[in-house]
């Protein structure tokens, strides 16, 4: 694809490591002690999933998957902003505040 020559073995090994990282992020999101830990782990899992899409696109020589990854990253950025606002909103409340 456009002069990019990456050996298939390297892409396959990278994909295995990314999948292991995504599973580790899923476990951390499930057992995280706080909401912030779970959100960070979910974001890490999302980034790993997008990385896996990019590696598959590179492996299969499918340029359309790069477009899907770009759209996913833009949506993920907006999700990160929303989740950060959710976490900081809860932190600023004190026990005596009314809802």
Buried (B, 14 or more C-beta within 10 A) or exposed (E): EEEEEEEEEEBEEBBEEBBEBBEBBBEBBEEBEEEBEBBBBBBBBBBBBBBBBBBBBBBEEBEEBBEBBEEBBEEBEEBBEEBEEEBEEEEEEEEEEEE
